[in-house]
């Protein structure tokens, strides 16, 4: 059970960190020409102005209750986006999994 918890923490922490490696989400979404005021407002609205540990705990807390957050790009919940693309992903994974004859 402890190993499972450690794996889960590792996966969530890794995902959280990878999502932030690409840079400031506010600048990525709004563009480099966005005003500092617009960037601060975007960060405030999406909780990106909070310390990283608080953001991580909110991320994990959301996952635990089935709330995977909102897409910053599409401005809609992430879960329906994932579920919409899941069949094609599974088909591709299945095709890659099959061994050559």
C-alpha positions as YAML, in Angstrom:
chain: A
units: angstrom
residues:
- id: 1
  name: UNK
  ca: [0.00, 0.00, 0.00]
- id: 2
  name: UNK
  ca: [2.87, 2.37, 0.78]
- id: 3
  name: UNK
  ca: [4.43, 1.67, -2.60]
- id: 4
  name: UNK
  ca: [1.16, 2.49, -4.32]
- id: 5
  name: UNK
  ca: [0.97, 5.79, -2.44]
- id: 6
  name: UNK
  ca: [4.57, 6.62, -3.37]
- id: 7
  name: UNK
  ca: [3.91, 5.81, -7.04]
- id: 8
  name: UNK
  ca: [0.77, 7.95, -6.98]
- id: 9
  name: UNK
  ca: [2.66, 10.88, -5.40]
- id: 10
  name: UNK
  ca: [5.44, 10.43, -7.95]
- id: 11
  name: UNK
  ca: [3.01, 10.45, -10.88]
- id: 12
  name: UNK
  ca: [1.07, 13.46, -9.64]
- id: 13
  name: UNK
  ca: [4.22, 15.41, -8.76]
- id: 14
  name: UNK
  ca: [5.81, 14.51, -12.10]
- id: 15
  name: UNK
  ca: [2.70, 15.57, -14.00]
- id: 16
  name: UNK
  ca: [2.45, 18.81, -12.02]
- id: 17
  name: UNK
  ca: [6.11, 19.64, -12.71]
- id: 18
  name: UNK
  ca: [5.92, 18.75, -16.41]
- id: 19
  name: UNK
  ca: [2.94, 21.05, -16.83]
- id: 20
  name: UNK
  ca: [5.05, 23.93, -15.53]
- id: 21
  name: UNK
  ca: [8.23, 23.21, -17.51]
- id: 22
  name: UNK
  ca: [6.91, 24.92, -20.61]
- id: 23
  name: UNK
  ca: [6.88, 28.28, -18.85]
- id: 24
  name: UNK
  ca: [4.32, 30.61, -17.37]
- id: 25
  name: UNK
  ca: [0.89, 29.37, -18.50]
- id: 26
  name: UNK
  ca: [-0.46, 32.93, -18.48]
- id: 27
  name: UNK
  ca: [2.20, 34.11, -20.92]
- id: 28
  name: UNK
  ca: [1.76, 31.00, -23.08]
- id: 29
  name: UNK
  ca: [-2.01, 31.48, -23.36]
- id: 30
  name: UNK
  ca: [-2.15, 35.27, -23.55]
- id: 31
  name: UNK
  ca: [0.99, 35.72, -25.62]
- id: 32
  name: UNK
  ca: [4.15, 37.70, -25.08]
- id: 33
  name: UNK
  ca: [2.46, 40.98, -25.99]
- id: 34
  name: UNK
  ca: [-0.11, 40.74, -23.17]
- id: 35
  name: UNK
  ca: [0.07, 43.47, -20.56]
- id: 36
  name: UNK
  ca: [1.42, 42.66, -17.11]
- id: 37
  name: UNK
  ca: [-2.02, 43.51, -15.69]
- id: 38
  name: UNK
  ca: [-3.71, 40.97, -17.98]
- id: 39
  name: UNK
  ca: [-1.15, 38.33, -17.00]
- id: 40
  name: UNK
  ca: [-1.66, 39.00, -13.27]
- id: 41
  name: UNK
  ca: [-5.44, 38.81, -13.68]
- id: 42
  name: UNK
  ca: [-5.18, 35.50, -15.59]
- id: 43
  name: UNK
  ca: [-2.89, 34.12, -12.89]
- id: 44
  name: UNK
  ca: [-5.29, 35.23, -10.15]
- id: 45
  name: UNK
  ca: [-8.33, 33.72, -11.90]
- id: 46
  name: UNK
  ca: [-6.61, 30.36, -12.37]
- id: 47
  name: UNK
  ca: [-4.81, 30.22, -9.01]
- id: 48
  name: UNK
  ca: [-1.39, 30.53, -10.62]
- id: 49
  name: UNK
  ca: [-0.46, 33.38, -8.29]
- id: 50
  name: UNK
  ca: [-0.40, 31.03, -5.30]
- id: 51
  name: UNK
  ca: [2.80, 29.33, -4.11]
- id: 52
  name: UNK
  ca: [3.69, 26.11, -5.97]
- id: 53
  name: UNK
  ca: [3.06, 23.83, -2.95]
- id: 54
  name: UNK
  ca: [-0.46, 25.31, -2.61]
- id: 55
  name: UNK
  ca: [-1.03, 24.81, -6.35]
- id: 56
  name: UNK
  ca: [0.14, 21.20, -6.09]
- id: 57
  name: UNK
  ca: [-2.13, 20.48, -3.12]
- id: 58
  name: UNK
  ca: [-5.09, 21.99, -4.99]
- id: 59
  name: UNK
  ca: [-4.15, 19.86, -8.04]
- id: 60
  name: UNK
  ca: [-4.03, 16.67, -5.96]
- id: 61
  name: UNK
  ca: [-7.16, 17.59, -4.01]
- id: 62
  name: UNK
  ca: [-9.05, 18.09, -7.26]
- id: 63
  name: UNK
  ca: [-7.92, 14.72, -8.60]
- id: 64
  name: UNK
  ca: [-9.04, 12.99, -5.40]
- id: 65
  name: UNK
  ca: [-12.59, 14.27, -5.86]
- id: 66
  name: UNK
  ca: [-12.67, 13.69, -9.62]
- id: 67
  name: UNK
  ca: [-12.07, 17.31, -10.61]
- id: 68
  name: UNK
  ca: [-9.22, 17.31, -13.11]
- id: 69
  name: UNK
  ca: [-9.39, 21.07, -13.56]
- id: 70
  name: UNK
  ca: [-10.08, 23.25, -16.56]
- id: 71
  name: UNK
  ca: [-8.17, 23.46, -19.79]
- id: 72
  name: UNK
  ca: [-6.45, 26.82, -19.98]
- id: 73
  name: UNK
  ca: [-6.49, 26.61, -23.74]
- id: 74
  name: UNK
  ca: [-10.09, 25.50, -24.32]
- id: 75
  name: UNK
  ca: [-11.62, 27.05, -21.17]
- id: 76
  name: UNK
  ca: [-13.63, 23.94, -20.36]
- id: 77
  name: UNK
  ca: [-13.30, 21.00, -17.96]
- id: 78
  name: UNK
  ca: [-10.43, 18.67, -18.85]
- id: 79
  name: UNK
  ca: [-12.19, 15.35, -18.15]
- id: 80
  name: UNK
  ca: [-14.59, 15.55, -21.15]
- id: 81
  name: UNK
  ca: [-11.63, 16.45, -23.38]
- id: 82
  name: UNK
  ca: [-9.74, 13.38, -22.17]
- id: 83
  name: UNK
  ca: [-12.76, 11.10, -22.54]
- id: 84
  name: UNK
  ca: [-13.40, 12.39, -26.07]
- id: 85
  name: UNK
  ca: [-9.88, 11.50, -27.14]
- id: 86
  name: UNK
  ca: [-9.59, 8.23, -25.18]
- id: 87
  name: UNK
  ca: [-10.96, 5.87, -27.88]
- id: 88
  name: UNK
  ca: [-8.43, 7.04, -30.48]
- id: 89
  name: UNK
  ca: [-5.64, 6.84, -27.89]
- id: 90
  name: UNK
  ca: [-6.59, 3.29, -26.94]
- id: 91
  name: UNK
  ca: [-6.83, 2.28, -30.60]
- id: 92
  name: UNK
  ca: [-3.38, 3.67, -31.28]
- id: 93
  name: UNK
  ca: [-1.96, 2.02, -28.16]
- id: 94
  name: UNK
  ca: [-3.56, -1.28, -29.15]
- id: 95
  name: UNK
  ca: [-2.08, -1.09, -32.64]
- id: 96
  name: UNK
  ca: [1.34, -0.37, -31.20]
- id: 97
  name: UNK
  ca: [1.01, -3.19, -28.68]
- id: 98
  name: UNK
  ca: [0.33, -5.90, -31.25]
- id: 99
  name: UNK
  ca: [3.43, -7.82, -32.12]
- id: 100
  name: UNK
  ca: [4.34, -8.16, -35.79]
- id: 101
  name: UNK
  ca: [3.29, -11.45, -37.40]
...
